[in-house]
Amino acid sequence: MLSLIGLGLNEKSLSIGAIEICKKSDKIYLENYTVDFPYDIKELEKQIKKKIIILKRENIENEDKKLLEEAKKSNIILLVYGSPLIATTHLILILECKKQKIKYKVIHNSSIFDAISETGLQMYKFGKTTSLPKWQSSYKPTSFINVIQENKKINAHTLILVDIGLDSKTALYQLEEASKNKIKLEKILICSCLGTKNQKIYYNTIDNLKKIKIKPPYCIILPSKLHFLEEDALNNLTK
């Protein structure tokens, strides 16, 4: 059996049910390539009293057959930061379980999509979510700008998920460069370590945000036209 368990946003977010499943498992894996973990994995091991095996991207995407083969004979767990089915990769695992008649279970949890509501922005006013990848010397994709433009046309806010390992100063530089002659960037939000004791929400200009050392994991939000309640919340709930 394969159990996909969402870890939520901090080291104490695992439900009692999830911990019980972990204790009864034969092997526990954790993928950590989609987010910069805001806490030490050892904290999780203390809770479930079992060793956690760290998986990297290739283990999930290229060696998922091995994971599924193990799940045919044993109780295998895959721990995922936030909510387990946000990433398409994990949904593919579930579809494979269905095809191969492997039993599976999904334990949902909170994610960045829940936590951004603490900014005061109204959730139904968000448009499509997009991602900001880490640029390489020969590859600098800017397709995320198209999503922002689409959202702006309907006065929708844009949540930008930032690639792992991309520091905030560089991310803001990339956003600026990609936006030239396309989008006017005014005050934006950066949400750092949401749901943890180190949570910070910043609302400022890009120039001012560049001066701040922002701790990962973080996301960027480009607000669109604000309702007066949203404007009041941003001015009172942010740094």
N, C-alpha and C positions, 0 to 999 in steps of 0.2 A: 504494500500500500504506500502511496505517496501522499504526504500531507504538506501543503503549502501554508505556511504560517506567517502572518504579518506581524512584524515586531512593533508597529506603532512608531512613535517619534522619540521615545527615550527608553532608558534601560529598565524602567519599571512599568512599561506599557503592556507586557505580556499578560494575557488573561489567565485566570486559574485553570480554565479548560485547556488552554494552549500548553501551559506548564505540565499538566498531567499527561498530555499526549507526548510531549518531549521525553518525559521520564520513562515512558513505556516503549520508546523507539529503539531500534537497533543501531541506527546511524543518523547523525544530524549534520546537515550541510548548511552553509550560509554563503549567499552571494553578496559580494561587496563592491561590485564594479559599477553600480548605478548611482552610488551616493558616497560622499565622504562621511564616514560614520562619526557621529558626534560624541561617542563614548567608547570605552574599552570593551572589546568582545569578552574579556574575562568576566565582566560584570554579568553577562548573560550566562556564562558557564556556571557561575556561583548559584544563579537562580534555578537552573534546570539540573544542576549537579551532573553534567555530562560534557564530554569533549565535543567541541564544535570544529568541523572541518571547513576551512575557508575555500570557496570556489572562486575562480576567476572567469572572465568572460568566455574563454574558450571551453571551459568545463560545461557551461550551460548550453552554449550555442553549437558546439562541435562535438561534444561528448555526452549529449543528453541521452543517447541510447544506453550508455552505461548506467546512468542514474535510473532510467526506467527499467532496465534489466534487474537492478537491485530491488526495485520496488515490487517486482513480480514475486519475489521470494521473502522479502523482509519489510519491516516498517521503516520507511525512509522519510526523513523530514527535510524540507528546504525552507530555511528561514529567509525572509525578505524584509528589508527595511520599509517601514510604512505599511501600505496595503499590498497584498501579494499579487493582485492581478492588474495593477496599473501598467506594468511593463508588458509589452506584447510577447516577449520571450517566454514569460511564465504562462501565459494563456496557451501558447503553442504546446507546452508540456501537458497541460490539461487535455487538449485536443488529442494528443498522442495517447494519453491514458485511455480516453474513450475508444480510440481506434483499436488499441491493443487489449482492451478489456481489463485494464489495471485499475484496481480500486484507488480512489483518491478522495481527499478531503481538503477544503479550503477554510482557513480560519482568518476572517477579515479583521482589519484593525484601522486605526486612524492614519491619515496620510497628509501630505502637504496640501492637498485639495481641501481638507477640512480646516487645517490650521491657518490658512491665509485669510479666513473670515475674521480673524482677530485684528486685521488691519482696519476693519470698519467698512471695507468695500462690500457692496451687496453682491452676493454670489451669483444671482441670476443675471447680473450685468457683465459677467465675464464671457468673452468669446472663446475662440480656439486657443488651446495651449500650444506653445512652440518651444523649441530647444535652441540653446546657444552653444554650438560646438567649439572646441578648442582649435583655433586656426593653426595650420602648419605653414611652413615657408612657401610651399607650392600649392596649397589647397586652402582657400579662404571662403567657405560657403556662406552665402547671405540670404538663403531662402527664408529664414525666420522673419525677415523684413516684410515679405509678402503677407504673412499671417497677421503681423501687426497692422499693416495697411488695411487688410480686410476687416479687422476688428474695429479700427478707427472709423470706417465708413458707416458702421452701425452703432457708433458710440459705445463700444464694448471694451472693457479692460482686457489687458493681455498678461497672462502668466507666462514667464520665460523660465524654463528649467535650465540650469547651467551645468555644462559638462563637468564631470569629476576631474579634479586637479587644476581647474581653471580659477585662478585667484580673481578677486573682485575688481581690482584695478585693471587687469588685462581684459576682463569681461566687459567692463564699461568702455574701455578703449575700442574693443571690437564693435560694440553696439553703436558707438559714435561714428566710427568709420563706415559701417554698413548703412547708417541712417542718412549720411550726407546727401543733400538734394532730394531726399525721399520723405523723411519724417522729421518734424520739428520736435525735438526732445526738450521737455520742460522738467518739472519736478517728477521724479520717479521714486519707487519704493524698492528697498532691498530688505528681505526678511531673512534673518540669520538664526540658525539653530531653533527653529520653531518647535514648540512643544517640549523644550528642555529648559533646565535651570539657567542656561546661558542665552536664552532667547532675546533677540534685539530686532526692532523694526525701525528702519530709517526711512525718512521721507524728505528728500532734498534734491538739489540739482546734481548733475553728474560731476561737475567740478568739485563740489563740496564732498560728495560721496567718495571720490578718489582719494581724499585725504584721510579717510577712516580705514583702519585695519579691520576688515570684516571676516569673522570666523565662519568656516564652512561647517555644515552644508548651508547653502543660501540659495535664494531664488530672487528674480527681479520681476517687478510688476510695473507695467506702464499703464497708469490710469487714464481713462478717457474722460468724457464729460462727467463731472461729479454732481451727485445729488447733494443738497445742503447738509443732510445728515452724514453723508460720507465725508464731506469736507470738514465738518466739525469733528468727526472721529479721527481723521488723519492728523488734524492739528493737536489733538489731545492724547492720542494713543501711540504716537511715534516719537522717535528721538530727534 
